[in-house]
Amino acid sequence: MDVPTIDFAPFLRGGREDREAIAKTVDSALSSVGLIYVKNHGIPDNEVNEAFSWLQRFFALPNAKKRTVQRYREMGREIIRSHPSRREALNLANPSLDMSADQWPTEEILPGFRDFMESFWQNCARLLHQLIDCVSLALELPEEHSLSKCHSRSCFSMGCSYYPETLITHETGPRMGAHSDSCTLTLLFQDPTGGLELGDRASVQGKVSAANFEQRGGTYKPIDFREGMVLVNVGYVMGRYSNGRYKSTIHRVGSPDVAAVPGRTETPDRYSIAFFGDPDPGTIADALPGTYNPENPKRWGPLNIDEYLGGIKEKTST
């Protein structure tokens, strides 16, 4: 899949014209493909690599120790359309808002983990706010309607995933089923193992969602790994804010076919870090000014974020 690459340095360090030029490029990519690769994003490669190193150490802990962490999710506990995902997960909330110690492994279990991941969390939050500002500029939003207004509390979450090696057969299904993210924007850091696949909306006629994409014969295209870059994709709430200009991506984590990996009997371990940009609690998401007019009216009514996200959690947990 040919995912556009955006050099974000001019937006971070340039003047008004530089920022507007990058915003236009981002607008074009998100309205056509729904995701972009961002380079020169401000988070050093060595910091991202260290984050993955910490994940490997956490998920290698004995199960009994991992279960002491409140936000740890065992294999099979996540259900997507009746199918359990083949992954373990650790979901971390904003450390400045959720002060509970049990969302972290204790210092006795994994010394240094919390200190590093809290710092990495804040750096991801800073980048997400910068991308939200970029999208606000792309949509030419007045200050009073800037997307930053409904993300001011940084009620974001970091999903750390571990997909253990899996026996490869001709019937091997996806490691994580087809879905769209529920947020505004997602940052995704991947290891070189790959496996992320994007649903090709052009392979299906008419309106389509993650729920019916495969039933209607939708096909997927693999997303390549790019060193030093972060993948940014559109979530469902951003689709509502943009009145459908930006469509949430349908994606899954696949398993390679036997023919694709000659000589191997198992897929390698895969690690990923997804940083989800949810709006603040109490937000009512509606089409933003400039995204609708008499010729292009609002496609949806207001969306209560608390009710929507609460429903998503109920559907994906056991």
Residue pairs with C-beta under 8 A, 6 or more apart in sequence:
1 198
1 200
1 221
1 222
1 223
1 224
3 33
3 35
3 36
3 37
3 223
3 224
3 231
4 25
4 28
4 29
4 33
4 36
4 37
5 36
5 37
5 38
5 39
5 226
5 229
6 22
6 25
6 26
6 29
6 36
6 37
6 38
6 39
7 22
7 39
7 40
8 22
8 38
8 39
8 40
8 41
8 42
8 130
8 134
9 40
10 18
10 19
10 21
10 22
11 18
11 19
11 22
11 23
11 130
11 134
12 40
12 41
12 42
12 130
14 22
19 134
19 137
20 137
22 134
23 134
23 135
23 137
23 138
24 138
26 36
26 131
26 134
26 135
26 138
27 135
27 138
27 139
29 35
29 36
30 36
30 135
30 138
30 234
30 246
31 245
31 246
34 233
34 234
34 246
34 247
34 248
34 249
35 198
35 223
35 231
35 232
35 233
35 234
35 249
36 231
36 232
37 226
37 229
37 230
37 231
37 232
38 131
38 229
38 230
38 231
38 232
39 226
39 228
39 229
41 127
41 229
41 230
42 123
42 126
42 127
42 130
43 123
43 124
43 127
43 230
45 227
45 228
47 120
47 123
48 189
50 116
50 120
51 116
51 117
51 120
51 189
51 273
52 189
52 191
52 271
52 273
54 112
54 113
54 116
54 117
55 90
55 160
55 162
55 271
55 273
56 271
57 110
57 113
58 66
58 90
58 105
58 110
58 113
58 160
59 66
59 88
59 90
59 162
59 271
61 105
61 109
61 110
63 74
65 105
65 109
66 72
66 74
66 88
66 105
67 74
68 102
68 105
68 106
68 109
69 90
69 102
69 103
69 104
69 105
70 100
70 102
70 103
71 90
71 91
71 92
71 93
71 103
72 88
72 89
72 90
73 88
73 89
73 90
73 91
74 88
75 84
75 86
75 87
75 88
75 164
76 84
76 85
76 86
76 318
77 84
77 317
77 318
78 84
78 85
78 87
78 89
78 176
78 316
78 317
78 318
79 85
79 315
79 316
79 317
79 318
80 176
80 177
80 178
80 179
80 316
81 177
81 178
81 211
83 173
83 177
84 318
85 175
85 176
85 177
86 163
86 164
86 166
86 175
86 176
87 161
87 162
87 163
87 164
87 175
87 176
87 253
88 161
88 162
88 164
89 159
89 160
89 161
89 162
90 159
90 160
91 157
91 158
91 159
91 160
92 103
92 104
92 117
92 121
92 157
92 158
92 160
93 103
93 157
94 121
94 125
94 153
94 154
94 155
94 156
94 157
95 118
95 121
95 122
96 154
97 153
97 154
97 155
104 113
104 114
104 117
105 113
105 114
107 114
117 158
121 158
124 156
124 158
124 187
124 275
125 154
125 156
125 275
127 187
127 230
128 151
128 156
128 185
128 187
128 275
128 277
129 148
129 151
129 154
131 185
131 187
131 232
132 147
132 148
132 151
132 184
132 185
132 277
133 146
133 147
133 148
135 147
135 185
135 238
135 246
136 146
136 147
136 148
139 242
139 245
139 288
139 290
139 291
140 290
141 147
141 288
141 289
141 290
142 289
145 288
145 289
147 184
147 241
147 288
150 279
150 280
150 283
150 285
151 184
151 277
151 279
151 280
152 280
153 280
153 281
155 278
155 279
155 280
155 281
156 275
156 276
156 277
156 278
157 275
157 276
157 278
158 273
158 274
158 275
158 276
159 273
159 274
159 275
159 276
160 271
160 272
160 273
161 270
161 271
161 272
161 273
161 274
162 269
162 270
162 271
163 175
163 176
163 195
163 253
163 267
163 269
163 270
163 271
163 272
164 269
165 266
165 267
165 268
165 269
166 172
166 175
166 255
166 266
166 267
167 265
167 266
168 255
168 256
168 257
168 258
168 261
168 264
168 265
168 266
168 267
169 258
170 257
170 258
172 255
172 256
172 257
172 267
173 255
174 197
174 252
174 253
174 254
174 255
175 195
175 253
175 254
175 255
175 267
175 270
176 252
176 253
177 252
178 199
178 210
178 213
178 214
178 250
178 251
178 252
179 210
179 250
179 251
179 252
180 209
180 210
180 235
180 236
180 248
180 249
180 250
180 251
181 233
181 234
181 235
181 236
181 248
181 249
181 274
181 276
182 235
182 236
182 237
182 276
182 278
182 308
182 309
182 312
183 235
183 236
183 237
183 238
183 276
183 277
183 278
183 279
184 235
184 237
184 238
184 241
184 277
184 278
184 279
185 232
185 233
185 234
185 235
185 238
185 277
186 232
186 233
186 235
186 274
186 275
186 276
186 277
187 230
187 231
187 232
187 274
187 275
187 277
188 196
188 230
188 231
188 232
188 233
188 272
188 273
188 274
188 275
189 230
189 231
189 272
189 273
189 274
189 275
190 196
190 225
190 231
190 272
191 225
191 270
191 271
191 272
192 225
192 227
193 225
193 267
193 268
193 269
193 270
193 271
194 222
194 223
194 224
194 225
194 270
195 253
195 254
195 255
195 256
195 267
195 270
196 222
196 223
196 231
196 251
196 252
196 253
196 254
196 272
197 220
197 221
197 222
197 223
197 251
197 252
197 253
197 254
198 220
198 221
198 222
198 223
198 249
198 250
198 251
199 210
199 213
199 218
199 219
199 220
199 249
199 250
199 251
199 252
200 218
200 219
200 220
200 221
201 208
201 218
201 247
201 250
203 217
203 218
203 219
204 213
204 216
204 217
204 218
208 216
208 218
208 250
209 250
210 250
213 250
218 250
220 251
220 252
220 254
222 254
223 231
223 251
233 248
233 249
233 251
234 246
234 247
234 248
234 249
235 248
235 276
235 277
236 248
237 278
237 279
237 285
237 303
237 305
237 308
238 246
238 248
239 246
239 247
239 248
240 285
240 286
240 287
240 300
240 303
241 285
241 286
241 287
241 288
241 291
242 287
242 288
242 291
243 287
243 288
243 291
243 292
243 296
243 298
243 299
243 300
244 299
245 291
253 270
255 267
256 267
261 267
278 305
278 309
279 285
279 305
280 305
281 305
281 306
282 305
282 306
283 305
283 306
284 302
284 303
284 304
284 305
285 302
285 303
285 305
286 298
286 301
286 302
286 303
287 298
287 299
287 300
292 298
